[in-house]
Amino acid sequence: MNMLESRWYRALEVCANFLYLNLLWLVCSTLVITFPASTAAMFGVVREWVKGREPGVTGSFFSFFRENFRQSTWIGFLWALVGVILVVDFAVVRGMGSPVREILYVVLFVVCFLYVFTLVYIFPVIVNFETRWPLVIRNALLFSMTGPLVTFACLLVLILAAAAFVFFPLSIFVSGSVGSYLVYRLCERTFEKVERIRGRDGEDR
């Protein structure tokens, strides 16, 4: 096998892994309650890829699924609940009179901003750090604020993945795994940046 054939085979193997991982994610997300754990499992697998490790997709996926099921499910439920509360709050504020309405709108938009920013990092934090769920949320918020440009880039990736599904429905078979890979690769930069800062602080002390 020459070099060109080897590269072609490698490219096909990578594409097949992304497709297979995406299918696992879709199948395991069919029940709404399993969506957070399935998403955490997908991020766990792409984390291994970003780190340069290539474990078996099936075994790694279900290992991460079981490992993160409880925590990711609770966080997913909490985040969905907060999202519903925000929607209800907007509906309530809409019926209020000025100028109270404008002030509350500003407050709600700030909360939504933090809500979305934190959501970007939740699953990368779950699979990258072993910590309790309140700290997962706190760390996700702090990381999102530490690297705002990276956070915006992650949001752009997610928006493009959603747009791809709207205009090209068949992209659903790859958009999840590819999107999560790109998001985690971006988040990894923030993780490394924070680790470097902590390292320098430790040397200063």
C-alpha positions in Angstrom: 0.0 0.0 0.0 1.6 3.3 -1.1 1.4 6.6 0.9 -1.6 7.9 -1.1 -3.6 4.8 -0.5 -2.7 4.8 3.2 -3.9 8.4 3.6 -7.1 7.6 1.7 -7.7 4.6 3.9 -7.1 6.7 7.0 -9.5 9.4 5.8 -12.2 6.8 5.2 -11.5 5.4 8.7 -11.9 8.8 10.4 -15.1 9.5 8.4 -16.5 6.1 9.4 -15.7 6.7 13.1 -17.5 10.1 13.1 -20.5 8.5 11.3 -20.7 5.6 13.7 -20.3 7.8 16.8 -23.1 10.0 15.5 -25.3 7.0 15.0 -24.7 5.8 18.5 -25.5 9.2 19.9 -28.8 9.4 17.9 -29.9 5.9 18.9 -29.1 6.4 22.6 -30.8 9.8 22.5 -34.2 8.5 21.4 -35.4 8.6 24.9 -35.4 12.2 26.1 -34.0 11.2 29.5 -30.9 9.6 28.0 -30.0 12.6 25.8 -27.7 14.2 28.3 -25.8 11.0 29.1 -25.6 10.2 25.4 -24.2 13.6 24.6 -21.7 13.3 27.5 -20.6 9.9 26.1 -20.1 11.5 22.6 -18.0 14.3 24.1 -16.0 11.7 26.1 -15.1 9.8 22.9 -14.1 13.0 20.9 -12.0 14.0 24.0 -10.0 10.8 23.5 -9.6 11.7 19.8 -8.4 15.2 20.6 -5.9 13.8 23.1 -4.5 11.6 20.4 -5.9 8.3 21.8 -8.0 6.0 19.6 -10.0 3.5 21.7 -12.8 1.4 20.3 -15.8 3.7 19.7 -18.5 1.3 21.0 -16.7 0.4 24.2 -15.6 3.9 25.0 -19.1 5.4 24.2 -20.9 3.1 26.6 -18.3 3.4 29.2 -18.6 7.2 29.2 -22.4 6.7 29.1 -22.5 4.7 32.3 -19.9 6.8 34.0 -21.6 10.1 33.4 -25.3 9.0 33.3 -26.3 10.2 36.8 -24.5 13.5 36.8 -25.3 14.5 33.2 -29.0 13.5 33.6 -29.3 15.7 36.7 -27.6 18.6 35.1 -29.6 18.2 31.9 -32.8 18.2 33.9 -31.8 21.3 35.8 -30.7 23.1 32.7 -34.0 22.3 30.9 -35.9 23.5 34.0 -34.0 26.7 34.0 -34.7 27.2 30.3 -38.4 26.7 30.9 -38.4 29.2 33.7 -36.6 31.7 31.5 -39.2 31.3 28.8 -42.0 31.7 31.3 -40.3 34.8 32.7 -40.1 36.4 29.3 -43.8 35.7 28.8 -44.7 37.3 32.1 -42.4 40.3 31.6 -43.9 40.9 28.1 -47.3 41.6 29.8 -45.9 44.2 32.2 -45.9 47.9 31.6 -43.0 50.2 31.1 -40.4 51.1 32.4 -40.3 48.0 34.6 -40.6 45.7 31.6 -37.4 47.2 29.9 -35.4 46.8 33.1 -36.5 43.2 33.6 -35.8 42.5 29.9 -32.2 43.6 30.4 -31.9 41.4 33.4 -33.4 38.4 31.6 -31.1 38.9 28.5 -28.1 38.9 30.8 -29.2 35.7 32.5 -29.9 34.1 29.1 -26.4 35.2 27.9 -24.8 33.4 30.9 -27.2 30.4 30.5 -26.1 29.8 26.9 -22.4 30.5 27.6 -22.4 28.0 30.4 -24.2 25.4 28.3 -21.4 25.5 25.8 -18.9 24.2 28.3 -21.0 21.9 30.4 -20.4 18.6 28.6 -16.7 19.3 27.9 -16.3 20.0 31.6 -18.2 16.9 32.6 -15.9 14.6 30.6 -12.7 16.5 31.4 -13.0 16.9 35.2 -14.1 14.6 38.0 -16.1 16.9 40.2 -19.6 17.4 41.7 -22.4 18.8 39.6 -22.6 22.2 41.2 -18.9 22.7 40.5 -19.4 21.5 36.9 -21.9 24.4 36.4 -19.6 26.9 38.1 -16.5 25.8 36.2 -18.4 25.8 32.9 -19.4 29.4 33.6 -15.9 30.4 34.6 -14.3 28.8 31.5 -16.9 30.5 29.3 -15.9 33.8 30.7 -12.2 33.1 30.6 -12.2 32.5 26.9 -15.1 34.5 25.4 -13.8 34.4 21.9 -13.5 30.6 22.1 -17.0 30.5 23.5 -18.4 32.5 20.6 -16.5 30.2 18.2 -18.2 27.2 19.9 -21.6 28.9 19.6 -20.9 29.5 15.9 -20.1 25.8 15.4 -23.3 24.8 17.1 -25.3 27.3 15.0 -23.7 26.0 11.8 -24.5 22.4 12.8 -28.1 23.4 13.4 -28.3 25.3 10.1 -26.8 22.3 8.3 -29.6 20.1 9.7 -32.3 22.6 8.7 -31.0 23.0 5.1 -29.5 19.5 4.7 -31.5 17.1 6.9 -29.2 14.1 6.1 -26.4 16.0 7.9 -28.0 14.8 11.1 -25.9 11.6 10.7 -22.6 13.5 11.1 -23.3 17.0 12.5 -23.5 15.8 16.1 -20.1 14.1 16.2 -18.3 16.6 14.0 -19.8 19.5 16.0 -18.9 18.0 19.3 -15.4 17.3 18.1 -14.9 20.9 17.0 -16.5 22.3 20.2 -14.3 20.1 22.4 -11.2 21.0 20.4 -11.9 24.7 21.0 -12.7 24.2 24.7 -9.4 22.3 25.1 -7.6 25.6 24.3 -9.3 27.3 27.3 -8.6 24.3 29.5 -4.9 24.4 28.6 -4.8 28.2 29.0 -6.2 28.0 32.5 -3.8 25.2 33.4 -0.9 27.3 32.2 -2.1 30.2 34.3 -2.4 28.0 37.4 1.1 26.6 36.7 2.6 30.1 36.6 0.7 31.1 39.8 2.1 28.0 41.5 5.7 29.0 40.5 5.1 32.6 41.7 4.1 31.4 45.1 
